[in-house]
Structures are given as structure tokens and as C-alpha cells.
Amino acid sequence: MLQTGGPLGIWTWLLVGVGQLAVALVLATLAARIPLTGSVYQWGTRLANPSVGWLLGWLSFAYLSILTIAVDVTLASEVLPVLLGYESTTLNGQIGTLVILVVQALLIALSTRITALINSWAVAAELIGGALLAVALLTVVLLTGEGNASNLVAYGAADKAGYFGIIPAGAFMLSILLGAFTNTGFESAANLAEETHEPHIVVPRAMWSSTLIATLLGFLFLVALTISIDNIPRVTNSATPVADIITDSLGNIGGIFFLVFVAIAQFACGLIIFITGVRLTWALSRDRRFPGHQLWSRVNPTTDTPVLATALVFGLGIILLFLINSLPALISASVLVPALIYVGILLVYLFTRRQQAELDATEDEQQRRERFSLGRWEMPVLTLAFVWLALEVWVLIGPQFRTAQLYLLGMVVVGLVYYGFMRIRNPETLQHTQSTGPEDAERQGDRE
């Protein structure tokens, strides 16, 4: 972001936070109504039709596959080089990412409980570590006077000409990639709904609250980080800018201490995205709507996990790791694909509001009180979400994001080919909603 929008670009974080919160609030209402593994796939299937649901599910698979790699590459190329003392090169980043993927895949395949436990610890570490790191950086600035508040409005290496442009998108608008990449994945909680107690209450709260917390704490951290920069050109040209700023401000020992928190948080983030991709693959396979579903729907009787689905997502991750060896390309693809998914599911939400109201009328009063709802704020929030997504997509259709666009196009083509195959060979799989909950999962999912 420093090379694209300079330090001033951090202010787009608030714009992204408001927009993503609006999207999360709308999706939270769907998660409350349909708490099933597969999130947008299940919502599209039940509110529109199986074809719409399948398309959203396939795009989600494409998104989660690329996002896992983008998060792990960020960890392997920007944090671990400082912690482990290796040079941040493309090859070293790929090797480090491969090791991370292996560890994550083993954790997911061996035990859901262990994975959930690690994720819970890591979330706590992320919140506590992030807050403490921001406070530590600001404290050092106040005590030493070495910080510079003017960094918050500095252009840095960014071109001032057309900086705030919208048509075409200027450097400031391009800076939304940082927030859109980081402050996302709130629908992951919905993908674990069938493994959650009282998901119609817990999952929606987790979705909107995590987005709000990420917005507030993330912006505090960015402000502290930006003020702490002592040499903007040097940090801008660094392969590990965040790590450099932290160690410059807190010293090697203090910097390494907090970088451990950052590494744990990023590892857990990649882990939860990985497991979400596995659960989605399994859900689509459970309903016989995924290539090779006979294999990926199997659940290992010893570990009680979809081991083969985990191996599939791992294998695709390795291919993407070496096929798209640019972190900016990985990040832009990780932002473009979900933006289109959110547009799709929000359109489904908009055009099925009457159907949802009819479903709500069949519930008793206690259920309606417990379930998350936007009430009279529904249309204002939905409108805000659409405006934000339109802006995000506009930025990402620029020529500098060609790799992301080609990845999206490639996955859409593969998906349409398989959709055509299903239509011709097994049309019955797209004629009903298939599984309805955990009890069906156990009945339909084959055992290895």
C-alpha cells in the first residue's frame, strides 16, 4: 500500500470498514435464517434456486482457495523472514508458504477440535497483541518524540497527480485493497454453523462484531504504525515494511516479541480460511454438485474430518502458489472474487425479501426475538452495501489487475463447463435443495 497510495492511503481503511460492515450485517440476517455449512451456497440455493446457489458456491470455492494462499504468502514473505532470519525472496516465500500449508492441512485433517482450539487462542492473541502493539508504538512515539504525525497525510511515493481520482481510480482509491483484503472473511463463521451451538444467534453476532472490531483495532494499529515511520522512502522500498517499522520502534527484542503475535494471528487467519474452503467443498460434494464429489464427500471415521476434501484444497493451493507468484496479484484476486460474490448474494437477498418475510411469519414470537434482524434499517444498510461493492468492483476492473481478472475468468469457465455437465448428465442434482442440516450431512456423507 505504501508504494501505491503512500501513508495517506491508510484512511481508506475506514471507508472499507463501513462498507464491509454493511455487507456483514446483511449476510448476518441470512446466517440467522439459514445456519448451514456452505453459507452463500446454501443461502442462494434456498432463497433463489439450486443453480444460483451452485454458482455462488463455486465462486466461493475459487475465492477461499486463492485467499488461503494470499494470507499464507503474506506471512511467509513479510513476517517470518524477520523472525527466522531468511531473505524475503519469491522462492523463499513459496517454500515458507508450502511449509505453512502442510502444517495447516495436517491440523485440519487430524482434528476439528484441535483446529478450533488453536483458532480460539490465536483470535485472543490477535486482539490482545494488536491492541498492545498499537499502544506500545504510540507510547514509544510519545516518550522519544521520534514519531511524526505528519506521516498521516503524507503522499510518500504515490503520484500526487490524480491521487483522489475516481474515473479512473487514483492512488487513494487503489489503497482500498489493503482494507478489503484484510477486513474480510466474515462469512467464514457461517460456514461452521453446523458445528456451532445455537448458530442462529452466535453466528450473526460473530459476523458483524468481528468486522467492527477489525475495523477499529486495525485502524488504531495503522495509525500507530504510520506515525512510527522514521524514513518513508526506506520503508516503502523494503520487502518487509511492517516488520521493519516495528523493530525500528521497539528494538529487536520488543519487535520480535510482537511479531510473534502477528505471525500467530496470520497463521490462524489462513487456517480458518483453509478449513472454510474444506467445509464448502464438502458441502457441495455432499449435495453431489462438485467435480469428483464421490471422493470429497467422504468423512474419515477415525478423525471425523473430510480428509480427502482437505487434500484437494491443499493441492489446489500448491498449484496457485506457483502459478500466481506475485503477492499483489494474489491480494487483488482475493478482493475481486468476493466482491462479486457479495453482489450476487445481496441481489438474491433483495429480490427474495417477501419470501423471507413469509418464512419469518411461520416462526413463533420467541424465535423472531432471538434471531438477528436489521428491522427498519434493512434498506439503508442494503443500499450502503451495494454502493460500497460497486465502488470496490470499479477499482478492480482496471488493467493493473489483469491477473486477478484472468483468475476469475478461468474459474468461471471451469465452473460453467461443469455446470453444463451436471445439466446434461445429472440434471436431478440441480432440481431440489438437497441436504437440510447436520442430520442430513451424516446420512448423505459417505464414510471412508
Legacy VTK file of the C-alpha trace (Angstrom):
# vtk DataFile Version 3.0
C-alpha trace
ASCII
DATASET POLYDATA
POINTS 448 float
0.000 0.000 0.000
2.907 2.376 0.718
4.058 2.125 -2.891
0.529 2.564 -4.261
-1.109 5.170 -2.056
1.572 6.207 0.391
0.929 6.669 4.128
-2.138 8.797 3.340
-3.795 5.693 1.926
-4.456 4.293 5.413
-7.571 6.493 5.635
-9.306 4.227 3.137
-9.388 1.652 5.951
-12.375 3.455 7.492
-14.169 3.546 4.144
-13.624 -0.174 3.716
-14.685 -0.845 7.307
-18.037 0.904 6.899
-18.713 -0.820 3.576
-17.736 -4.293 4.770
-19.745 -3.847 7.965
-22.835 -3.090 5.872
-22.256 -6.263 3.853
-21.632 -8.303 7.023
-24.874 -7.055 8.594
-26.926 -8.137 5.576
-25.238 -11.542 5.432
-25.750 -11.943 9.180
-29.513 -11.842 8.649
-29.183 -14.700 6.148
-26.944 -16.658 8.518
-29.628 -16.310 11.193
-32.297 -17.688 8.869
-30.249 -20.446 7.206
-27.464 -21.603 9.563
-25.912 -24.268 7.340
-22.388 -25.161 6.251
-21.775 -23.584 2.854
-23.047 -20.056 3.668
-23.683 -18.240 0.344
-24.128 -21.569 -1.455
-26.894 -22.574 0.959
-28.483 -19.116 1.009
-28.592 -18.819 -2.777
-29.951 -22.360 -3.136
-32.791 -21.918 -0.660
-33.784 -18.338 -1.399
-33.363 -18.400 -5.210
-32.744 -21.822 -6.759
-30.061 -24.540 -6.815
-28.411 -23.113 -9.941
-27.890 -19.685 -8.368
-26.716 -21.309 -5.159
-24.280 -23.509 -7.042
-22.772 -20.548 -8.923
-22.257 -18.627 -5.676
-20.812 -21.742 -4.066
-18.362 -22.312 -6.916
-17.193 -18.686 -6.809
-16.775 -19.024 -3.039
-14.583 -22.063 -3.595
-12.464 -20.029 -6.027
-12.255 -17.185 -3.503
-11.309 -19.288 -0.484
-8.687 -21.186 -2.470
-6.853 -18.026 -3.531
-7.354 -16.239 -0.196
-5.694 -19.035 1.783
-2.591 -18.726 -0.382
-2.580 -14.911 -0.242
-2.695 -14.896 3.572
-0.017 -17.583 3.925
2.267 -15.921 1.370
1.953 -12.643 3.296
3.052 -14.438 6.455
5.917 -16.252 4.721
7.256 -13.216 2.857
6.668 -10.268 5.209
6.779 -11.550 8.805
8.673 -14.834 9.007
11.786 -13.508 7.190
12.405 -11.158 10.112
11.526 -13.732 12.770
13.503 -16.604 11.232
16.258 -14.588 9.600
15.896 -15.531 5.938
15.837 -13.244 2.908
12.397 -12.284 1.594
12.624 -13.553 -1.983
9.931 -15.087 -4.186
11.402 -18.575 -3.854
11.854 -18.339 -0.089
8.300 -17.053 0.227
6.990 -20.004 -1.774
8.944 -22.509 0.321
7.757 -20.887 3.550
4.168 -20.889 2.293
4.429 -24.564 1.370
5.537 -25.431 4.915
2.681 -23.384 6.390
0.147 -25.099 4.113
1.402 -28.546 5.139
1.016 -27.728 8.849
-2.457 -26.250 8.319
-3.610 -29.219 6.233
-2.428 -31.695 8.866
-4.217 -29.800 11.647
-7.472 -29.670 9.668
-7.289 -33.329 8.632
-6.424 -34.635 12.102
-8.975 -32.865 14.274
-11.672 -30.229 14.046
-11.468 -29.741 17.812
-7.746 -29.027 17.779
-8.179 -26.623 14.874
-10.986 -24.769 16.652
-8.923 -24.592 19.856
-5.886 -23.199 18.053
-8.070 -20.669 16.272
-9.646 -19.529 19.558
-6.222 -18.990 21.141
-4.996 -17.205 18.058
-8.003 -14.872 17.916
-7.323 -13.876 21.521
-3.646 -13.378 20.670
-4.601 -11.255 17.668
-6.899 -8.961 19.650
-4.635 -8.614 22.674
-1.418 -8.471 20.646
-2.806 -5.950 18.160
-4.052 -3.633 20.871
-0.835 -3.888 22.895
1.314 -3.345 19.809
-0.582 -0.173 18.863
-0.262 1.129 22.429
3.451 0.236 22.551
4.193 2.052 19.289
2.301 5.174 20.369
3.975 5.107 23.791
7.430 4.988 22.194
6.484 7.906 19.968
5.329 9.982 22.944
8.363 9.161 25.094
11.034 9.584 22.447
9.409 12.199 20.249
10.753 10.342 17.209
7.383 9.778 15.579
5.878 12.080 13.028
2.129 12.776 12.950
2.519 14.438 9.555
3.037 10.941 8.129
-0.735 10.528 8.361
-1.196 12.973 5.475
1.996 12.187 3.535
1.826 11.065 -0.109
5.100 9.174 0.123
5.993 7.501 -3.177
2.466 7.936 -4.562
1.893 10.204 -7.544
0.027 13.340 -6.426
-1.449 13.855 -9.904
-4.957 12.407 -9.860
-4.374 10.983 -6.389
-8.045 11.246 -5.352
-9.405 10.428 -8.801
-12.352 8.083 -9.222
-12.537 7.937 -13.034
-10.001 6.472 -13.471
-9.295 5.263 -9.944
-6.433 7.220 -8.403
-3.847 6.110 -5.863
-6.150 6.824 -2.908
-8.916 4.581 -4.243
-6.420 1.840 -5.099
-5.426 1.839 -1.423
-8.762 0.211 -0.522
-7.120 -3.102 -1.444
-5.363 -3.249 1.929
-8.569 -2.999 3.939
-10.667 -5.069 1.540
-8.089 -7.880 1.708
-7.623 -7.736 5.484
-11.122 -6.918 6.709
-12.947 -9.770 5.014
-13.885 -13.390 5.565
-16.714 -12.582 7.975
-18.862 -15.197 6.225
-16.414 -17.878 7.429
-18.332 -18.088 10.698
-21.426 -19.133 8.738
-19.506 -21.985 7.125
-19.033 -23.523 10.581
-22.694 -23.057 11.546
-23.483 -26.784 11.731
-20.695 -27.203 14.281
-21.894 -24.294 16.454
-24.352 -24.317 19.342
-27.335 -22.005 18.688
-25.884 -20.845 15.349
-28.866 -18.581 14.560
-27.725 -16.425 17.488
-23.972 -16.992 17.713
-23.012 -16.845 14.019
-24.640 -13.490 13.101
-23.132 -11.850 16.182
-19.701 -13.227 15.291
-20.001 -11.912 11.726
-20.815 -8.284 12.429
-18.827 -7.956 15.669
-15.625 -9.360 14.128
-15.924 -6.878 11.264
-16.462 -3.960 13.628
-13.570 -4.956 15.895
-11.266 -5.495 12.914
-12.152 -2.015 11.634
-11.496 -0.213 14.911
-8.413 -2.108 16.093
-6.984 -2.297 12.585
-7.226 1.461 12.111
-5.659 2.136 15.510
-2.778 -0.158 14.567
-2.339 1.507 11.161
-2.268 4.979 12.731
0.349 3.895 15.285
2.376 2.161 12.584
2.272 5.161 10.237
3.229 7.702 12.893
6.173 5.483 13.845
7.755 5.571 10.371
11.066 7.441 10.614
12.077 7.138 6.962
9.214 6.824 4.478
11.331 6.131 1.337
13.345 3.371 3.062
10.265 1.644 4.475
8.397 1.995 1.179
11.161 0.139 -0.664
11.503 -2.577 1.991
10.333 -6.151 1.341
9.152 -6.360 4.975
7.833 -2.844 5.768
5.608 -3.682 8.751
8.276 -5.764 10.460
10.865 -3.033 9.838
8.702 -0.324 11.381
8.023 -2.439 14.478
11.657 -3.415 15.052
12.855 0.161 14.367
10.488 1.494 17.026
10.627 -1.248 19.661
14.103 -2.658 19.099
14.935 -6.208 18.067
13.675 -7.912 21.241
10.470 -5.899 21.535
9.887 -6.117 17.798
10.311 -9.879 17.703
8.004 -10.289 20.713
5.154 -8.511 18.935
5.924 -10.045 15.548
5.257 -13.428 17.153
1.705 -12.210 17.890
1.369 -11.037 14.291
2.607 -14.395 12.973
0.182 -16.342 15.179
-2.725 -14.169 14.057
-1.870 -14.567 10.364
-1.361 -18.322 10.699
-4.760 -18.658 12.379
-6.361 -16.477 9.721
-5.008 -18.725 6.976
-6.055 -21.795 8.966
-9.684 -20.718 9.365
-9.908 -19.753 5.673
-8.401 -23.126 4.730
-10.891 -25.037 6.855
-13.739 -22.907 5.484
-12.724 -23.893 1.953
-12.655 -27.549 3.010
-16.111 -27.327 4.591
-17.533 -25.646 1.499
-16.002 -28.310 -0.761
-17.518 -30.991 1.438
-20.937 -29.271 1.469
-21.020 -29.014 -2.346
-19.848 -32.624 -2.630
-22.427 -33.760 -0.089
-25.061 -32.425 -2.475
-23.329 -34.049 -5.499
-22.565 -30.658 -7.050
-18.779 -30.706 -7.147
-16.386 -32.450 -9.578
-15.413 -35.798 -8.059
-17.968 -35.409 -5.274
-17.862 -39.142 -4.534
-14.379 -38.650 -3.056
-14.647 -35.240 -1.394
-17.908 -36.037 0.454
-16.254 -38.809 2.429
-15.629 -38.327 6.147
-12.803 -40.247 7.773
-14.285 -42.428 10.560
-11.163 -42.096 12.725
-10.674 -38.328 12.660
-14.304 -37.486 11.764
-12.965 -34.950 9.240
-13.186 -34.736 5.420
-9.569 -35.750 4.833
-9.834 -36.078 1.053
-11.514 -32.679 0.712
-8.653 -31.240 2.762
-6.140 -32.864 0.389
-7.966 -31.372 -2.604
-7.903 -27.805 -1.249
-4.252 -28.288 -0.281
-3.358 -29.495 -3.764
-5.125 -26.596 -5.468
-3.338 -24.236 -3.098
0.043 -25.589 -4.211
-0.882 -25.073 -7.867
-1.991 -21.482 -7.226
1.117 -20.800 -5.156
3.424 -21.493 -8.089
1.051 -20.344 -10.823
0.464 -16.869 -9.369
3.813 -15.992 -7.760
3.025 -12.308 -7.130
1.640 -11.184 -3.770
-0.147 -8.119 -5.260
-1.838 -10.405 -7.810
-2.910 -12.830 -5.082
-4.299 -9.991 -2.980
-6.232 -8.368 -5.841
-7.766 -11.735 -6.805
-8.693 -12.255 -3.140
-10.604 -8.958 -3.241
-12.239 -9.105 -6.687
-13.844 -12.556 -6.383
-15.610 -11.998 -3.015
-16.834 -8.571 -4.140
-18.747 -10.248 -6.972
-19.978 -12.992 -4.641
-21.333 -10.390 -2.224
-23.053 -8.535 -5.073
-24.702 -11.802 -6.120
-25.965 -12.809 -2.687
-27.147 -9.272 -1.921
-29.195 -9.334 -5.134
-30.698 -12.626 -4.002
-31.485 -11.023 -0.648
-33.084 -8.007 -2.328
-35.343 -9.990 -4.647
-36.436 -12.563 -2.049
-37.314 -10.201 0.800
-41.017 -11.024 0.524
-40.255 -14.746 0.598
-38.120 -14.246 3.692
-40.904 -12.275 5.381
-43.303 -15.154 4.707
-40.871 -17.586 6.279
-40.496 -15.307 9.295
-44.261 -15.261 9.765
-44.255 -19.035 10.306
-41.921 -18.757 13.316
-43.118 -18.268 16.856
-42.544 -14.965 18.637
-39.645 -16.316 20.705
-37.729 -17.349 17.568
-38.285 -13.979 15.943
-36.982 -12.151 19.022
-33.841 -14.293 19.228
-32.921 -14.193 15.557
-30.758 -11.337 14.275
-32.647 -8.844 12.108
-31.976 -5.386 10.646
-35.587 -4.304 11.085
-36.254 -0.809 9.740
-32.552 -0.377 8.931
-32.699 -3.106 6.307
-32.946 -0.927 3.166
-30.457 1.780 4.262
-27.861 -0.886 5.142
-28.539 -2.832 1.946
-28.191 0.344 -0.141
-24.911 1.231 1.555
-23.609 -2.285 0.923
-24.436 -2.042 -2.798
-22.776 1.360 -3.130
-19.638 0.104 -1.445
-19.427 -3.044 -3.588
-19.966 -1.046 -6.788
-17.034 1.182 -5.806
-14.855 -1.823 -4.981
-15.585 -3.590 -8.266
-14.979 -0.357 -10.208
-11.494 -0.061 -8.744
-10.680 -3.694 -9.528
-11.607 -3.670 -13.211
-8.522 -1.591 -14.028
-5.814 -3.019 -16.322
-3.330 -3.327 -13.429
-5.463 -6.148 -12.015
-5.388 -8.304 -15.141
-4.069 -11.401 -13.334
-6.946 -11.269 -10.859
-9.433 -10.851 -13.695
-7.941 -13.803 -15.600
-8.106 -15.990 -12.487
-11.769 -15.102 -12.041
-12.486 -15.725 -15.723
-10.681 -19.061 -15.651
-12.598 -20.303 -12.615
-15.905 -19.130 -14.110
-15.189 -21.011 -17.358
-14.285 -24.208 -15.482
-17.410 -23.808 -13.359
-19.705 -23.286 -16.346
-18.271 -26.344 -18.080
-19.008 -28.483 -15.031
-22.435 -26.867 -14.634
-23.216 -27.860 -18.229
-22.026 -31.384 -17.461
-24.384 -31.589 -14.489
-27.271 -30.263 -16.581
-26.733 -32.955 -19.199
-25.563 -35.909 -17.113
-27.235 -35.437 -13.713
-29.955 -32.764 -14.032
-31.721 -34.052 -10.924
-28.914 -32.688 -8.718
-29.998 -29.142 -9.614
-33.719 -29.656 -9.114
-34.022 -29.598 -5.321
-32.286 -28.097 -2.294
-30.605 -31.359 -1.237
-29.345 -31.513 2.364
-31.045 -29.521 5.081
-28.779 -29.798 8.094
-26.324 -31.807 10.155
-28.587 -34.823 10.314
-28.650 -34.994 6.516
-24.911 -34.490 6.414
-24.424 -37.634 8.448
-26.913 -39.529 6.351
-25.626 -38.397 2.954
-21.884 -38.045 3.563
-20.086 -41.275 2.712
-17.660 -42.746 5.183
-14.190 -43.712 4.122
LINES 1 449
448 0 1 2 3 4 5 6 7 8 9 10 11 12 13 14 15 16 17 18 19 20 21 22 23 24 25 26 27 28 29 30 31 32 33 34 35 36 37 38 39 40 41 42 43 44 45 46 47 48 49 50 51 52 53 54 55 56 57 58 59 60 61 62 63 64 65 66 67 68 69 70 71 72 73 74 75 76 77 78 79 80 81 82 83 84 85 86 87 88 89 90 91 92 93 94 95 96 97 98 99 100 101 102 103 104 105 106 107 108 109 110 111 112 113 114 115 116 117 118 119 120 121 122 123 124 125 126 127 128 129 130 131 132 133 134 135 136 137 138 139 140 141 142 143 144 145 146 147 148 149 150 151 152 153 154 155 156 157 158 159 160 161 162 163 164 165 166 167 168 169 170 171 172 173 174 175 176 177 178 179 180 181 182 183 184 185 186 187 188 189 190 191 192 193 194 195 196 197 198 199 200 201 202 203 204 205 206 207 208 209 210 211 212 213 214 215 216 217 218 219 220 221 222 223 224 225 226 227 228 229 230 231 232 233 234 235 236 237 238 239 240 241 242 243 244 245 246 247 248 249 250 251 252 253 254 255 256 257 258 259 260 261 262 263 264 265 266 267 268 269 270 271 272 273 274 275 276 277 278 279 280 281 282 283 284 285 286 287 288 289 290 291 292 293 294 295 296 297 298 299 300 301 302 303 304 305 306 307 308 309 310 311 312 313 314 315 316 317 318 319 320 321 322 323 324 325 326 327 328 329 330 331 332 333 334 335 336 337 338 339 340 341 342 343 344 345 346 347 348 349 350 351 352 353 354 355 356 357 358 359 360 361 362 363 364 365 366 367 368 369 370 371 372 373 374 375 376 377 378 379 380 381 382 383 384 385 386 387 388 389 390 391 392 393 394 395 396 397 398 399 400 401 402 403 404 405 406 407 408 409 410 411 412 413 414 415 416 417 418 419 420 421 422 423 424 425 426 427 428 429 430 431 432 433 434 435 436 437 438 439 440 441 442 443 444 445 446 447
